Amino acid sequence: MPQLNPTPWFYTMLATWLTLSLIIQPKLLSFTSTNLPSHKAPAPTKTTPWTWPWT
């Protein structure tokens, strides 16, 4: 299998990485979450034992 020439692919990768990190990432991080995490303690769950029909 022939090896790819890294010269054009390196600049493509670099341009994609810079676009994602400098343009798209700040836009995504500026959104606020609509469901903020709550500080409530989780309610304890009541568990009942399984009744086996053959015992």
Steps between C-alpha positions, in 0.01 A plus 500: 500500500659830400565764757323833470697814447459681836553849362145588384334292773690672780374844393147365463515355851650820637233719336222273629641496852538879507148548366353273762698639790488871418159548338262217584606418857443852645156510337407168655632596842302825502169313515349469845353178618123510553506222758735615772614229741302493822652471844223282638587177671369202306189345651562153641335232294286241673586151389284198561633145484398286208252228584600183323202283407683169557620562856 
